[in-house]
Amino acid sequence: MNISLLSPGHKMPEWVNVAFQTYNERLPNHLKIQLLELSPVSRQKGLSVPQIKSQEADVIEKHLKPGAHNIALDEHGKAINTAYLAKQLAEWQMQGQDINLIIGGADGLDQRIKNIANQTWSLSKLVFPHQLVRVIVAEQIYRAYTLLNNHPYHRE
């Protein structure tokens, strides 16, 4: 099982990198998150938002692992909680299923990516910047792992 996190942007503030690595390093080797930082589409070309989202979708599609379970992270997706994520993590581990977790850019995900996603999840009713989403995802995967292993990190 491999977990890939596809995230726009390549020049993150140091705190984002440190926070992401803090949680990723706590995970066992078989659950480490492979962060794929995708180059953002230049906004200086005078492109419309739909054009930008379409070009971002082209980049995302090139990086999706074939045969993997694709999960789009979108504010309009299914609201999930930690218990649900832990259940999913356990199922993926049993099946040996590779996972692509897909974060949208500043304008969100193109409909094409939402259409190819096996699931669309919302992390919250709040909207987060994509930099913060990668940290939240890493922390929640770690939290789900600790829940499955009766580690005291997660408390009800």
C-alpha positions as CSV (number, residue, x, y, z in Angstrom):
1,M,0.0,0.0,0.0
2,N,1.3,3.4,-0.9
3,I,-0.3,6.8,0.0
4,S,0.4,9.6,-2.4
5,L,-0.6,13.2,-1.6
6,L,-0.9,15.3,-4.7
7,S,-0.6,18.9,-3.8
8,P,-0.2,22.1,-5.8
9,G,2.7,24.4,-5.1
10,H,6.4,23.9,-4.7
11,K,7.7,26.7,-2.5
12,M,6.0,26.1,0.8
13,P,6.8,28.1,3.9
14,E,9.2,26.2,6.2
15,W,6.5,25.7,8.8
16,V,4.4,23.7,6.3
17,N,7.3,21.4,5.5
18,V,8.2,20.9,9.1
19,A,4.6,20.2,10.2
20,F,4.0,17.7,7.4
21,Q,7.3,15.9,8.1
22,T,6.6,15.8,11.8
23,Y,3.5,13.6,11.2
24,N,4.9,11.7,8.3
25,E,8.0,10.7,10.3
26,R,5.7,9.3,13.0
27,L,4.1,6.9,10.6
28,P,5.5,3.4,10.1
29,N,7.4,2.9,6.8
30,H,4.5,1.1,5.1
31,L,2.2,4.1,5.7
32,K,4.6,7.0,4.9
33,I,2.9,9.6,2.7
34,Q,4.6,10.3,-0.6
35,L,4.2,14.0,-1.2
36,L,4.0,15.0,-4.9
37,E,4.3,18.7,-5.2
38,L,2.8,19.8,-8.5
39,S,4.0,22.9,-10.2
40,P,1.3,25.5,-10.2
41,V,-0.2,26.9,-13.4
42,S,1.1,30.5,-14.1
43,R,-1.6,33.1,-13.5
44,Q,0.4,35.6,-15.5
45,K,-0.8,34.2,-18.8
46,G,-4.2,35.9,-18.5
47,L,-6.0,32.5,-18.3
48,S,-9.5,32.3,-17.0
49,V,-10.2,30.3,-13.8
50,P,-11.7,27.3,-15.8
51,Q,-8.6,27.3,-18.0
52,I,-6.3,27.3,-15.0
53,K,-8.3,24.5,-13.4
54,S,-8.2,22.5,-16.6
55,Q,-4.4,22.9,-16.9
56,E,-4.0,21.9,-13.2
57,A,-6.2,18.8,-14.0
58,D,-3.8,17.9,-16.8
59,V,-0.8,18.0,-14.4
60,I,-2.7,16.0,-11.7
61,E,-3.7,13.3,-14.2
62,K,-0.1,12.8,-15.2
63,H,0.8,12.0,-11.6
64,L,-2.0,9.7,-10.6
65,K,-0.9,6.1,-10.0
66,P,-2.7,3.8,-12.3
67,G,-5.1,1.4,-10.5
68,A,-5.0,3.5,-7.3
69,H,-8.0,4.6,-5.4
70,N,-8.4,8.3,-6.1
71,I,-9.8,10.6,-3.4
72,A,-10.5,14.2,-4.3
73,L,-10.4,16.6,-1.3
74,D,-13.1,19.2,-1.9
75,E,-15.2,21.4,0.2
76,H,-18.4,20.0,-1.3
77,G,-17.3,16.3,-0.7
78,K,-18.6,13.9,1.8
79,A,-17.9,15.0,5.4
80,I,-15.7,12.4,7.1
81,N,-14.5,12.0,10.6
82,T,-11.4,10.3,12.1
83,A,-13.2,7.1,12.8
84,Y,-14.3,6.8,9.2
85,L,-10.7,7.6,8.0
86,A,-9.3,4.9,10.4
87,K,-11.8,2.3,9.0
88,Q,-10.8,3.3,5.4
89,L,-7.1,3.1,6.3
90,A,-7.6,-0.4,7.8
91,E,-9.4,-1.6,4.6
92,W,-6.8,-0.1,2.3
93,Q,-4.1,-1.9,4.3
94,M,-5.9,-5.2,4.1
95,Q,-6.4,-4.9,0.4
96,G,-3.0,-3.5,-0.3
97,Q,-4.7,-0.6,-2.1
98,D,-2.6,2.3,-3.3
99,I,-4.2,5.7,-2.6
100,N,-4.1,9.0,-4.4
101,L,-5.2,11.9,-2.2
102,I,-5.8,15.0,-4.4
103,I,-5.7,18.6,-3.2
104,G,-6.9,21.3,-5.5
105,G,-5.2,24.6,-6.2
106,A,-6.4,28.0,-5.1
107,D,-9.5,27.7,-7.3
108,G,-10.3,24.1,-6.3
109,L,-10.4,21.0,-8.5
110,D,-11.5,20.8,-12.0
111,Q,-14.7,18.8,-12.5
112,R,-12.7,16.3,-14.6
113,I,-10.7,15.3,-11.5
114,K,-13.9,15.0,-9.4
115,N,-15.3,12.7,-12.1
116,I,-12.4,10.3,-12.0
117,A,-12.2,10.3,-8.2
118,N,-13.6,7.2,-6.6
119,Q,-14.5,9.3,-3.6
120,T,-14.7,13.0,-2.8
121,W,-14.1,14.0,0.8
122,S,-14.5,17.3,2.7
123,L,-12.2,17.8,5.6
124,S,-14.4,20.4,7.1
125,K,-17.2,22.9,6.3
126,L,-14.4,25.5,6.5
127,V,-12.2,26.2,3.5
128,F,-8.5,25.8,4.1
129,P,-5.5,27.0,2.1
130,H,-3.9,24.1,0.2
131,Q,-0.7,24.5,2.2
132,L,-2.5,23.8,5.4
133,V,-4.5,20.9,3.9
134,R,-1.3,18.8,3.4
135,V,-0.5,19.2,7.1
136,I,-4.1,18.3,8.1
137,V,-4.1,15.2,5.9
138,A,-0.8,14.0,7.4
139,E,-2.0,14.6,10.9
140,Q,-5.3,12.8,10.3
141,I,-3.6,9.8,8.7
142,Y,-1.3,9.6,11.7
143,R,-4.3,10.0,14.1
144,A,-6.2,7.2,12.2
145,Y,-3.1,5.0,12.5
146,T,-2.9,5.6,16.3
147,L,-6.6,4.9,16.6
148,L,-6.2,1.6,14.9
149,N,-3.3,0.7,17.1
150,N,-4.8,1.8,20.5
151,H,-2.2,4.5,20.9
152,P,-3.1,7.2,23.4
153,Y,-2.6,10.1,20.8
154,H,-6.2,9.9,19.8
155,R,-8.8,10.6,22.5
156,E,-12.5,10.5,22.2
